[in-house]
Each structure stands twice: as C-alpha cells, then as structure tokens.
Amino acid sequence: MQHNGETMNDSPERISLATRIRNNFLTGLIICAPVAITIWLTWSFIDWADSCVKPYIPSRYNPRAISSSPFPDSAC
C-alpha cells in the first residue's frame, strides 16, 4: 500500500551529525539568549538604581564602613 508516493520500505532520511549539532546549538541560543538578556538588564537596572541612591544613604549604613571585609561592588 502506498501513501503519498512512498512505499512501505522507505525509511525516513537520516539527519547528519553536523545538522543535529547546528539545530541543538540554535535551540540553545533561542532558549538562553532571553534569559541572559533578562539577567543583564536586571543587573544593570539594580546597579543604576544603586548608584543613584547610594549618595543619599548616610555613611554609618555603608557596609564598607561597618566591616573591613571586601564586598563585591563594581561602583566603588
């Protein structure tokens, strides 16, 4: 019995390794790019808001004045 010009003995065409790797890479980009952009935008907004608010906070509340251990801070 034939369906759409194919015989029962026809097997689906195999996809090459390079094509599978390319497809998986592009799928990963499509999934990871929005996540990475969202994290970057959030981090940038927090850094911007911190730089705007920090001058108005009294120095006694500054974590660097309370402790001598270094905190990761790109603005200072």
N, C-alpha and C positions, 0 to 999 in steps of 0.2 A: 504494500500500500504506500502511495506517495502523498506527501503533503508539501505544497508549495515548491515543487520541483526537487525535493530532497528525497533520497531513498533511505530506507531504514538503516543501511550500513554506514551512512555518512556520520562521522563523529565531528563534534564541534572543533573549530580551529583552535590550536593551542596558542596561547599568548606568550610571547618571548619574555625572557627574564628582564631584559632592559625595559620593556614596556611596562611590566609589573612594577619594577623599581620606580620608574618615572611616575606611574599612576599613584603609587603609595606616597612618593615624595610630594606630589601636588596635593593630594588629600591631606597630608600632614600640614602643609602650608595653609590650606584653607581653614583647617581647624585651629592651628596655633597662632596664626597672624592676628586674628581679632582678640585673642586672649592677651597676647604680648602688647598689642596697641592699647588695650584697656588698662593693663597694669602700668604701662609707661605714662599714659595720660593721668591716671590716678596719682601716681608718684609725683609727676610734675605739678599737678594742682596742689597737692599737700605741701610740696617744697615751696611753691609760690605763696601759698597762704601762710606758711610758717615764716617766710622772710618778711611778709607784710605785718604780721602780728608781733614778732619777736622784739622789735624795738620798744613796744609799749608794755612789755612784761617787766616788772621790777627785777633787778639783778639777784635779789635774795631767792627768787624762784627759779633761777637759771641752774640747770643740772650741773653744769661745769663748775659753778661756784660752790655747790654742795659737796661734790665728790671729786677726787683728783683722778679717778679712772677715766680714760678716754671713751667717749661715746661716739659712735659713728655719726658724723654730721658733716655734710658736704658744704654747708654755708659758712662754717667757721674756720 
